[in-house]
Amino acid sequence: MNWRDFAVHMASMARGFLAEDSVPMTLDKITSAAVGLVDGCEAAGILLLRKGQAETLAPTEQLVIDSDRLQEQLEEGPCFDAARTGHPVFRIADVSTETVRWRSYAPQAAALGVGSMMGFLLYTDDKSDLGALNMYSRHRGAFTEDSETAGWLLASHAAVAFSGAREHASMERAVETRHIIGEAMGLLMARHGLDEDAAFDVLRRYSQDNNVKVREVARRLCEGGTL
């Protein structure tokens, strides 16, 4: 691996991450970079565990999705364990030989076409979500120590970019929510002569009585003109 070229790619990629507002587009760039920059990586994806449920994000190939679904079904496997237990990194030279740690997953993963694997925990500021950036090869022994070092560096950038993109998306949602709630309150105030507190109380009570979020109540009122 030419580390100077790698550093240039990483710097360019970091600027690209900052330009992205969308979480899915940021993650797509991360997994594409894994395939393009890490020696031996033929496919990549991010496995996210959210409230105990596994979700595959930005897979570059169907192989990634199939592997994640298999691990979720069996409740075992390197990617699943990395995300669930917070294990920082794994590198497996030959998946078919890992029958001690993952007795059920290993032979079935080999049957899917997985030869070797590598993965890195994605540290984010949201402690409720644990994710791992996972890399696959159809060949045994595809990943070297240099591959692992490159993966660490990419995962570090990825975690920062992922967290930043989610924060930006959250701020956009907050602004949008405030706007639509304000619009709904304005309708109620104009129609019924309410002040701001009373108008918001109408939305809040409807939300509680019908188990619907205030934002959704406001959206229905703005779009339909009535509750």
Buried (B, 14 or more C-beta within 10 A) or exposed (E): EEEEEBEEBBEEBEEBBEEBEEBEBBBBBBBBBBBEBBBBBBBBBBBBBEEEEBEBBBBBBEBBEBBBEBBBBBEBBBBBBBBBEEBEBBBBBBBBEBEEBBEBBBEBBBEBBBBBBBBBBBBBEEEEBBBBBBBBBBEBEBBBEBBBBBBBBBBBBBBBBBBBBBBBBEEEEEEEBEEBBEEBBEBBBEEEEBEEEEBBBBBEEBBEEEEBEBBEBBBBBBEEEEB
